[in-house]
Amino acid sequence: MEDARGKGARGREARGQGGEGYMRKTLVLSLDSGCWEYLDPLLAAGRMPNIARLIEQGARGVLESTMPPITPVAFSSFITGVNPGKHGVFDWSVRREDGERRMVNATTLKSAPFWTHLNREGVRVGLFNVPVTYPPRPLDGFIVPGIPVPRSARRFTYPTEALNRMEDRFGPYRVDVDRALLDKGIETYVQAWIEYEARQTEAAMMLTEAYEVDLLVFNYAALDRVNHFAPEMEYIERVLVNTDVQIGRWMEQYPEANFVLMSDHGSRRVRAAFLLGPWLVQHGYAAYGECSLDISPCETNFALSRYLRARGMWGMKERFVRGLLRLLLWGAPAPLRRRFWEAAYRSAPDALGYRFTERLDWARTKIFATSNSGPLLINTGLGNGRGPVGPEEYEAVREALIRDLLAVRDPQGRPIFSRVYRREEIYRGPALAGGPDVVADHYDSDCDIVVDNKPGLFCFVDRLNRFGDHTRRGILVVSGPDFVRRPSSDLVQTSILDLPATLLHLYGTPVPQQWDGQVLRDLLVPSLAERETIRADAVALEAEAPDEGYSVDEEAQVIEHLQDLGYL
């Protein structure tokens, strides 16, 4: 059995209990997509009494997210304390030196996570449902990772016995609620999330006690998922009220603990989607070639689901037919599979429109996007020689793209993109060259961005069944013996990069000089605010084998999951 105490145990014992060596428990509870625009009306109505009590006894603020404000980028910055130009995660996938793209996982990070520094000082850390922590690296504590995790993974916790402990008591555990439940209606999907987060809270409490952690980071993801898929606010309010109940359980269990309530980004409702793929084609930045219908076995399930739903088949019937067709296609010769998909494409071309990048004629494509998040790449070469944009044309193409994107208007005549950034304007560090060339900020508009190859440039959200997106304005609440009390109307402006530095300072742990965030001294009690911050060099990461995070099949599963959530 793996030693859950890990390498930091001796340091922990050396510090002892009580006096300067005493380590107060700190609970960092993340509301994925949390924003004051959603929380404030519920707080005013008395429907979130536990968060209200934390605010009353502490302080609150706006937590600025990354650009783009999406889960892998924001959580990677929280985990490492540095901006994407240093940790190397700019989107759901990363571009390798050979031009190939691989999906992000914990091995992608080029900077050590903040708990590595805490462990060295004897602080034991637990992580539950925190994104970008799979595959889990050994630590003094435990990890139950959040997305992205391949659905076939079985040894996905650290230590591996943590999963056994959970499943022995609570039954089989899976990462995330199955989006297929939406086929039964939004009510079923929301109720599944409410029950899921209650079980997650129980499991996390059990592991927190079993591994005697000093600092726990727990991510509640229901708000994010329901915001994307719920057509009305009442469903969002229900999951928020439930999350408040779960937070109350932590407050009752650990009344003397420090609490940090955060979100990786904020939320907003959207009315329409801007179809970026067709726009790039219409403006001469991209060109279509022959549609590739060589669909891999691992992608078959997602493609079949899109095809059958486009033909009006839903629920149990759709799942039964999809399962039957999947079995038949997996065992069929390649020519027969291709004939099937050619017929499917003729009868429902919109169903396979998500294969935007696979339809591109790369010799004539200057600009492309690999997700619905805003990063855009200039095709200077994809590992197979020079692309259509040479070094002498690069800046001219980039400037033209920025100018054209800023000119885009929604159906009401309002700008979709408030800013379009050059990568060097928002990122800095040794990983900068691996980032996108341009990042388009649409996160203040009423429009979502979709790369799908659909007719036209706009479509209403009910056609996509995707009703909400993100903003850069997250939430922060701090409360407990080590934090000051401030009026709730006094919203402190902070960055997600400030949190890891503040957590290390809280425990008297040296803060790496290379980190980009600042210690939030204004939120700490005087004895901690006045204490000098110890600076240190960053911890070197152990070398990883190339692409160690996923096998080919596992990566296909991750892609399917993220496509199902509408992220790719």
Stockholm file with secondary structure:
# STOCKHOLM 1.0

chainA/1-568         MEDARGKGARGREARGQGGEGYMRKTLVLSLDSGCWEYLDPLLAAGRMPNIARLIEQGARGVLESTMPPITPVAFSSFITGVNPGKHGVFDWSVRREDGERRMVNATTLKSAPFWTHLNREGVRVGLFNVPVTYPPRPLDGFIVPGIPVPRSARRFTYPTEALNRMEDRFGPYRVDVDRALLDKGIETYVQAWIEYEARQTEAAMMLTEAYEVDLLVFNYAALDRVNHFAPEMEYIERVLVNTDVQIGRWMEQYPEANFVLMSDHGSRRVRAAFLLGPWLVQHGYAAYGECSLDISPCETNFALSRYLRARGMWGMKERFVRGLLRLLLWGAPAPLRRRFWEAAYRSAPDALGYRFTERLDWARTKIFATSNSGPLLINTGLGNGRGPVGPEEYEAVREALIRDLLAVRDPQGRPIFSRVYRREEIYRGPALAGGPDVVADHYDSDCDIVVDNKPGLFCFVDRLNRFGDHTRRGILVVSGPDFVRRPSSDLVQTSILDLPATLLHLYGTPVPQQWDGQVLRDLLVPSLAERETIRADAVALEAEAPDEGYSVDEEAQVIEHLQDLGYL
#=GR chainA/1-568 SS CCCTTCTTHHHHHHHCSSGGGCCCCEEEEEETTCCHHHHHHHHHTTSCHHHHHHHHTEEEEEEECCSSCCHHHHHHHHHHSSCHHHHCCCSSEEECTTSCEEECCGGGCSSCCHHHHHHHTTCCEEEEEETTCCSCCCCSEEEEECSSCCTTCSSCSBSHHHHHHHHHHHCCCCSSCCGGGGGGCHHHHHHHHHHHHHHHHHHHHHHHHHTTCSEEEEEECHHHHHHHHCSSHHHHHHHHHHHHHHHHHHHHHCTTSEEEEECSSEEEECSEEEEHHHHHHHTTSCCBCCCCCCCCHHHHHHHHHHHHHHTTCCHHHHHHHHHHHHHHHHTSCHHHHHHHHHHHHHHCGGGGTTCHHHHBCGGGCCEECSSSSSEEEECSCCSSSCCSSCTTTHHHHHHHHHHHHHTCBCTTSCBSCSEEEEHHHHCCSTTGGGSCSEEEECTTSSEEEECCCCSSSEEEHHHHTCCEEEESEEEEEEESTTBCCCCTTCCEEEETTHHHHHHHHHTTCCEETTCCCCCCGGGBCHHHHSSCCCEECCCCCCCCCTTCSCCHHHHHHHHHHHHHTTCC
#=GC SS_cons         CCCTTCTTHHHHHHHCSSGGGCCCCEEEEEETTCCHHHHHHHHHTTSCHHHHHHHHTEEEEEEECCSSCCHHHHHHHHHHSSCHHHHCCCSSEEECTTSCEEECCGGGCSSCCHHHHHHHTTCCEEEEEETTCCSCCCCSEEEEECSSCCTTCSSCSBSHHHHHHHHHHHCCCCSSCCGGGGGGCHHHHHHHHHHHHHHHHHHHHHHHHHTTCSEEEEEECHHHHHHHHCSSHHHHHHHHHHHHHHHHHHHHHCTTSEEEEECSSEEEECSEEEEHHHHHHHTTSCCBCCCCCCCCHHHHHHHHHHHHHHTTCCHHHHHHHHHHHHHHHHTSCHHHHHHHHHHHHHHCGGGGTTCHHHHBCGGGCCEECSSSSSEEEECSCCSSSCCSSCTTTHHHHHHHHHHHHHTCBCTTSCBSCSEEEEHHHHCCSTTGGGSCSEEEECTTSSEEEECCCCSSSEEEHHHHTCCEEEESEEEEEEESTTBCCCCTTCCEEEETTHHHHHHHHHTTCCEETTCCCCCCGGGBCHHHHSSCCCEECCCCCCCCCTTCSCCHHHHHHHHHHHHHTTCC
//
